[in-house]
Amino acid sequence: MIHVAAMPDLHPGKGAPIGAAMSSRVLYPFLVGSDIGCGIAVFPIRIKRPVAERLAARFPDLDRPVDPDSVPAEIPAGYAEQLGTVGRGNHFVELARVHAVHDEAHAARLGLDRNDLVLIVHSGSRGLGERILRAHTEVHGAGPAADAGAYLAAHDEAVRWGSLNRRLMAARVADALGVAAEDPIVDECHNSVSVVDGAYLHRKGAANGDGRDVLVAGTRGTPSFLVAAHAGADANYSVAHGAGRKMSRADALRRGKAKHTVEELRRTPVGSYVVCGDRQLLFEEAPTAYKKIERVIDDLVDFELATPVVSTHPVVTYKTADRVRR
């Protein structure tokens, strides 16, 4: 290791921290993890008179993959499985409304104004990334890559796959809601490795903060913030990717069941609606399981790593299909 920067959303992961940017002389695939290329994209979406529960009922089943023959692009690595699916854990697709504009000039450059709707898509490379990491760990465990060039080539394919997957999901949702699909205004991954200043910079739950626009995700019932990132070398050119967990999934499940009902978690304090047929996941991903997003953003500002551009409030958040209600 040469230099490690912890983000304000830092929390424990499986064998490696989440919310960290780690620079080293050798490449460690384990520090990137299995969800290579996981990231968040933001798409404009134009819907008149959005009503949360009605729109929630029209969301497509994003657990079922699309037909690869219908994909209007080359599929990276030829991985035709799971295309157009969101996955589990903290992944989501969210219809959100711009609640506040914090930097009018920058927001105007992105084409955003107060009350505009956007589609926020958080997902990664699904089974492709898992396959790449498994091929390494079965031979080398948590050790360095034996052939950094070969790993980087596979890694870059997974990053491209994740970006394509986010676009496919946005197009599926737009089509289901009867509106035109649009290109993303932001698309940044936060699980990756790249060569920076002659070293391998591993980002695990940390987004590229070197002059990029980044969506820092809140929770199902709190704001998210689109920020202009300008992080320097001290922060390994990185910024936070979300609120960060403050409870393990087991703790969130145990405490959540004692404090909330399923229906309470389907409707959030900001009036949004959560689509999630997995009751356990509803409790694991409850807003109370995460740190306060406002504190994370304040820390990024205080350390001069980012400037807020707009904040959004959720309208509908999709986690996994609720087939009972369909």
C-alpha positions in Angstrom: 0.0 0.0 0.0 1.1 3.5 -0.8 -1.8 5.7 0.3 -5.3 4.9 1.6 -8.2 7.5 1.7 -11.3 6.7 3.7 -14.6 8.4 2.5 -17.2 9.6 4.9 -19.4 6.7 4.0 -16.8 4.2 5.1 -18.1 0.9 6.6 -17.0 -2.8 6.8 -17.3 -5.0 3.8 -16.6 -8.7 3.2 -12.8 -8.8 3.8 -12.3 -5.2 2.6 -13.6 -1.8 3.5 -16.4 -0.1 1.5 -16.0 3.6 1.0 -12.2 3.6 0.4 -9.7 4.5 -2.3 -6.5 2.5 -2.0 -3.3 3.1 -4.0 -0.7 0.3 -4.2 2.3 -0.9 -6.2 0.5 -4.1 -7.1 -3.0 -4.8 -8.2 -5.4 -6.6 -5.8 -8.6 -7.8 -7.5 -10.1 -8.6 -4.0 -10.1 -4.9 -3.2 -12.3 -4.2 -6.2 -14.6 -7.1 -5.3 -17.0 -9.1 -7.4 -19.3 -6.2 -8.5 -16.8 -4.7 -10.9 -18.1 -1.6 -12.6 -20.9 -1.1 -10.1 -22.0 2.5 -10.4 -24.8 5.0 -10.5 -26.2 6.7 -13.6 -28.8 9.5 -13.8 -31.2 9.9 -16.7 -33.6 12.7 -17.4 -37.2 11.4 -17.6 -40.3 13.4 -18.5 -43.5 12.3 -16.9 -46.6 14.5 -16.4 -48.4 14.4 -13.0 -46.4 11.6 -11.4 -48.4 9.7 -8.8 -46.1 7.4 -6.8 -48.2 4.3 -6.3 -49.6 4.3 -9.9 -46.1 4.6 -11.3 -44.9 1.9 -9.0 -47.4 -0.5 -10.4 -46.1 0.1 -13.9 -42.5 -0.6 -13.2 -41.2 -3.6 -15.2 -39.8 -6.7 -13.5 -36.1 -5.8 -13.4 -35.3 -9.3 -12.0 -36.0 -10.9 -15.4 -33.4 -10.3 -18.1 -34.0 -9.0 -21.5 -33.5 -11.1 -24.7 -29.9 -10.5 -25.8 -31.0 -10.4 -29.4 -33.0 -7.2 -28.5 -29.9 -5.3 -27.2 -29.0 -2.5 -29.6 -25.3 -2.7 -28.8 -22.3 -5.1 -28.6 -22.4 -7.0 -25.3 -19.1 -6.7 -23.5 -17.3 -10.0 -22.9 -20.2 -11.7 -24.7 -21.9 -12.1 -21.3 -25.5 -12.4 -22.4 -27.0 -13.5 -19.0 -28.7 -11.1 -16.6 -28.9 -8.2 -19.1 -31.2 -5.4 -17.9 -31.5 -6.7 -14.3 -30.8 -4.8 -11.1 -29.5 -7.4 -8.7 -30.0 -7.3 -4.9 -28.3 -5.8 -1.9 -28.1 -2.0 -2.1 -28.8 -1.9 -5.8 -31.9 0.0 -6.9 -33.7 1.9 -9.7 -35.4 5.1 -8.5 -37.7 7.7 -10.0 -36.8 10.9 -8.2 -37.6 14.6 -8.3 -35.2 17.4 -8.1 -36.0 18.9 -4.7 -33.5 21.7 -4.5 -30.9 23.4 -6.7 -27.7 24.3 -4.9 -25.6 25.5 -7.9 -27.9 27.0 -10.5 -25.2 27.5 -13.2 -23.9 23.9 -13.0 -27.5 22.5 -12.8 -28.4 24.4 -15.9 -25.4 22.9 -17.8 -26.8 19.5 -16.9 -30.3 20.5 -18.0 -31.7 20.2 -14.5 -34.2 22.5 -12.6 -36.3 22.2 -9.5 -39.1 19.7 -9.8 -37.6 17.9 -12.8 -37.8 14.2 -12.7 -34.7 11.9 -13.1 -34.2 8.1 -13.1 -31.3 7.0 -10.8 -29.9 3.5 -11.6 -27.5 1.8 -9.3 -26.2 -1.6 -10.4 -23.1 -3.3 -11.7 -21.7 -6.2 -13.7 -23.8 -8.9 -12.0 -22.5 -12.4 -12.7 -19.7 -11.3 -15.0 -17.8 -9.5 -12.2 -18.4 -12.4 -9.9 -16.9 -14.8 -12.5 -13.8 -12.6 -13.0 -13.1 -12.3 -9.2 -13.7 -16.1 -8.7 -11.2 -17.0 -11.4 -8.6 -15.0 -9.4 -9.5 -16.0 -5.9 -9.7 -19.7 -6.6 -6.0 -19.6 -7.5 -4.6 -16.5 -5.6 -7.1 -15.8 -2.8 -6.8 -12.2 -1.6 -3.3 -11.9 -3.1 -2.2 -9.7 -6.1 -3.0 -10.4 -9.7 -0.5 -12.7 -11.3 -1.1 -10.9 -14.7 -2.2 -7.4 -14.1 -2.8 -6.7 -17.8 -5.1 -9.7 -18.2 -7.1 -8.7 -15.1 -7.4 -5.1 -16.3 -8.7 -6.3 -19.7 -11.4 -8.4 -18.1 -12.1 -5.6 -15.6 -12.6 -3.1 -18.3 -15.1 -5.4 -20.1 -17.1 -5.7 -16.8 -17.1 -1.9 -16.4 -18.5 -1.5 -19.9 -21.1 -4.2 -19.2 -22.2 -2.4 -16.0 -22.7 0.8 -17.9 -24.7 -0.9 -20.7 -26.8 -2.6 -18.0 -27.7 0.7 -16.4 -28.8 2.1 -19.8 -30.9 -1.0 -20.5 -32.7 -0.7 -17.2 -33.4 3.0 -17.8 -34.8 2.2 -21.2 -37.0 -0.6 -19.8 -38.5 1.7 -17.2 -39.0 4.6 -19.6 -40.8 2.3 -22.0 -43.0 0.8 -19.2 -43.9 4.4 -18.1 -44.7 5.4 -21.7 -42.0 8.0 -22.2 -38.9 8.3 -24.3 -35.5 6.9 -23.1 -32.8 9.5 -22.8 -29.0 9.4 -22.5 -27.5 9.7 -19.0 -26.3 13.0 -17.7 -24.1 11.2 -15.1 -22.7 7.7 -15.2 -19.9 6.9 -12.7 -18.8 3.6 -11.4 -17.5 3.2 -7.8 -16.0 -0.3 -7.8 -12.9 -0.2 -10.1 -9.2 -0.1 -10.4 -7.1 2.1 -12.7 -3.5 3.2 -13.1 -3.1 6.7 -11.6 0.3 8.4 -11.1 2.0 5.1 -11.9 0.2 3.1 -9.2 -2.9 0.9 -9.0 -5.8 2.9 -7.6 -8.5 0.6 -6.2 -11.9 2.2 -5.5 -14.3 0.1 -3.4 -17.5 2.0 -2.9 -15.7 5.3 -3.9 -16.4 7.2 -7.1 -14.0 9.0 -9.3 -13.8 12.5 -7.9 -11.3 14.0 -10.4 -13.5 16.6 -12.0 -16.5 14.4 -12.4 -20.2 14.8 -11.6 -21.3 12.1 -9.2 -24.6 11.0 -7.7 -24.1 10.3 -4.0 -27.0 8.1 -3.1 -29.1 8.5 0.0 -31.6 5.9 1.1 -35.1 4.9 0.1 -36.6 7.6 2.3 -34.0 10.4 2.2 -32.5 12.7 -0.4 -29.7 11.9 -2.8 -27.1 14.6 -3.9 -25.6 15.1 -7.3 -22.3 16.8 -6.7 -19.5 18.3 -8.7 -16.4 16.4 -7.5 -13.0 18.0 -7.3 -11.0 15.7 -5.0 -7.2 15.8 -5.1 -4.4 13.5 -4.3 -5.0 13.4 -0.5 -8.3 11.8 -1.1 -6.9 9.6 -3.9 -9.0 11.7 -6.4 -12.2 10.0 -5.0 -15.5 10.9 -3.3 -18.2 9.0 -1.4 -20.7 7.0 -3.3 -23.6 7.0 -0.8 -24.7 7.3 2.8 -22.8 4.2 4.0 -24.3 1.5 6.3 -24.2 2.1 10.0 -25.8 -1.3 10.8 -25.0 -4.8 9.5 -27.8 -6.5 7.5 -28.5 -8.8 10.5 -28.8 -5.9 12.9 -31.0 -3.9 10.5 -33.3 -6.9 10.1 -33.5 -7.5 13.9 -34.0 -3.9 14.8 -36.2 -3.1 11.9 -38.7 -5.8 12.7 -39.0 -4.5 16.2 -39.6 -0.9 15.1 -41.4 -1.0 11.7 -44.0 -2.9 9.8 -43.7 -3.8 6.1 -46.2 -1.2 5.1 -44.4 1.5 6.9 -41.3 0.7 4.9 -43.2 0.6 1.6 -44.2 4.2 2.2 -41.4 6.6 3.2 -41.4 9.8 5.3 -41.0 11.8 2.1 -44.1 10.3 0.6 -42.4 7.9 -1.9 -43.2 4.3 -2.6 -40.9 1.3 -2.4 -41.3 -1.7 -4.7 -39.8 -4.7 -3.0 -41.3 -8.2 -2.8 -38.5 -9.4 -0.5 -39.6 -8.5 3.0 -36.2 -9.3 4.5 -34.5 -6.9 2.0 -37.0 -4.2 2.9 -35.8 -4.3 6.5 -32.1 -4.7 5.6 -32.3 -1.6 3.4 -34.4 0.5 5.7 -33.3 4.2 5.9 -32.4 3.7 9.5 -29.7 1.2 8.5 -27.7 3.9 6.9 -25.8 7.0 8.0 -27.3 10.4 7.4 -26.6 11.5 3.8 -26.5 15.1 4.8 -23.6 14.5 7.1 -21.7 12.7 4.3 -22.3 15.6 2.0 -21.2 18.1 4.7 -18.0 16.2 5.1 -17.3 16.2 1.4 -17.8 19.9 1.4 -15.8 20.6 4.5 -12.8 18.7 3.1 -13.2 20.5 -0.3 -13.8 17.3 -2.2 -17.2 18.2 -3.8 -19.8 20.9 -4.3 -23.5 20.0 -4.2 -25.3 20.8 -7.5 -28.9 19.4 -6.9 -30.6 17.2 -4.3 -33.4 14.8 -5.2 -36.2 13.2 -3.3 -37.4 9.7 -4.2 -40.8 9.2 -5.8 -40.6 5.4 -6.5 -37.7 3.2 -5.6 -37.5 -0.3 -7.1 -35.6 -3.0 -5.2 -37.0 -6.3 -6.5 -40.3 -7.2 -8.1 -43.4 -7.4 -5.9 -45.1 -10.2 -7.8 -47.9 -10.6 -5.1 -49.2 -7.1 -6.1 -48.9 -7.6 -9.8 
